[in-house]
Amino acid sequence: MPIPWDPDVYLAFADHRGRPFYDLLARVNAVRPRRVVDLGCGPGNLTLSLSKRWPDATMEAVDSSPEMVEAARERGVDAVVGDVSAWTPKPDTDVVLANAVLQWIPGHVELLVRWARELASGSWIAFQVPGNFDAPSHLAVKEVARRAPFANPLRDMPFRDGTIVQTPQRYAEILTDAGCTVDAWETTYIHELTGETPVLDWISGTALTSVKSRLSPEDFQQYRHQLVPLLAEAYPARPDGRTFFPFRRIFVVAQVN
């Protein structure tokens, strides 16, 4: 069952969430691609920038969330609901982008290798994934999930940890062995957030989406309430009201040889 994503909650931090996309895209040197694919396109706000950069390319946008696809279509993106893990490139695919989506797919390393073998020489694969699954925010999410009354409905929740993604070096090794020339790196962004519960607001659009889908509205509000002091301790607000939220991300750009 797909996770019910809320595009409006996700876009509350559109500027912060968009920056890694543009940092990734800056390293893709495709000149006149025939087809550009945005896997995990979300609400389509970033897909539109691909059309501006490559106006002559056919744009293909895929997301597993019907809510996100609807939001993308409202922006004029011809998006479709689909399973990224089952996606196969068409013969004219020259650029494949997967921005903050592969961390949801446990077998994504095998997926990357398959794409590298299926894509034509000269094609590009570019993706970025969060590398902060051992951060205090995620540890707090798991700690509260172990408490009553949440433990039972969340008992088999597949919370992600630091093993779900690889290091930049490991991704470079895997894709080099698959026949690509690889550029891999990591960046820790220090996001400046404001508000009474800024980190809670941030993770409500991502990490808490699956939790919300398993709890009643009343239990979910109680779950959020119990997260507040843990997050406030881990990410204290400054006297001026700003909260600095470190967020590590891993980037890979590979060109098929």
C-alpha positions, -999 to +999 in steps of 0.1 A: +000+000+000+015+034-010+024+059+017-001+088+016+021+117+010+009+153+015+024+176-012+017+208+008+035+195+039+064+183+018+067+217+000+068+237+033+106+234+030+107+235-008+138+258-009+158+236+015+147+204-002+153+218-037+189+228-032+204+192-033+185+187-065+202+216-082+236+207-067+231+173-083+219+186-116+249+209-119+271+179-124+251+163-152+267+175-184+241+161-209+239+186-238+209+176-259+192+146-243+164+129-261+145+117-230+149+129-194+134+108-166+125+121-131+120+091-109+102+101-076+091+134-092+071+144-061+048+174-067+066+183-099+081+216-089+116+204-096+106+185-127+097+218-143+133+230-141+143+200-162+120+211-190+136+246-188+171+233-190+163+208-218+133+222-236+136+198-266+137+166-245+108+143-238+101+145-201+091+114-182+080+117-146+071+089-122+061+087-086+045+060-064+022+085-046-011+093-063-013+125-043+021+137-055+013+128-091-019+148-089+000+178-076+026+174-104-001+173-130-017+204-116+017+221-123+016+209-159+039+179-155+028+148-174+035+125-144+023+090-139+019+067-109+045+040-110+069+018-090+104+031-094+119-004-086+100-018-116+109+011-140+128+002-172+144+029-194+131+034-229+156+032-257+159+069-261+166+076-224+197+098-220+192+111-184+178+094-153+174+115-122+163+100-088+162+128-063+157+116-026+138+085-036+162+055-037+165+054+001+129+041+001+140+011-020+161-015+000+174-032-032+183+000-050+220-010-055+209-038-078+185-014-095+213+010-103+234-018-118+205-028-139+199+007-152+236+010-161+234-021-181+201-012-199+210+024-207+230+033-239+266+045-238+268+082-229+236+081-208+236+097-173+224+084-140+222+110-112+208+105-077+210+118-042+199+101-010+198+113+026+227+100+047+213+110+081+194+079+092+215+077+124+208+114+132+191+124+164+159+131+145+156+096+132+166+080+165+139+100+183+113+088+157+123+052+165+124+057+203+089+071+205+077+043+182+087+018+209+064+034+235+028+025+243+003+029+226+024+031+194+045+000+198+018-024+186+006-006+154+043+002+145+058-031+156+067-041+120+074-006+107+106-009+085+124+021+100+154+030+079+188+031+094+224+039+082+227+006+063+199+015+038+223+037+018+259+032+008+289+055+012+299+077-017+329+055-023+309+023-023+284+038-048+314+048-070+329+013-068+296-003-077+288+019-107+324+018-119+322-020-119+289-017-138+307+002-166+303+039-157+325+069-151+314+081-116+315+114-096+304+108-060+305+130-030+287+140+002+275+173+017+262+182+051+238+211+048+231+232+078+195+242+074+184+273+093+148+266+105+123+287+124+091+281+143+081+265+175+087+229+164+109+233+132+125+199+131+092+182+138+077+202+110+105+191+087+102+153+093+064+155+092+067+158+054+091+128+051+101+105+079+067+106+096+045+099+066+047+061+071+041+065+108+010+086+102-004+060+078-004+034+107-018+054+136-052+069+143-054+107+140-055+109+178-025+086+183-005+104+157-010+137+174+001+121+207+031+106+189+041+140+176+036+155+211+060+130+226+086+138+199+087+175+207+109+174+238+133+149+223+138+170+192+141+202+212+169+187+232+187+174+202+182+206+181+180+235+206+167+268+194+190+298+196+179+329+215+171+346+182+146+318+175+166+300+148+173+263+148+203+248+129+194+214+115+224+194+100+214+172+071+239+149+054+233+139+018+251+116-006+254+124-043+263+103-073+265+112-110+275+084-133+279+083-171+276+050-189+307+042-209 
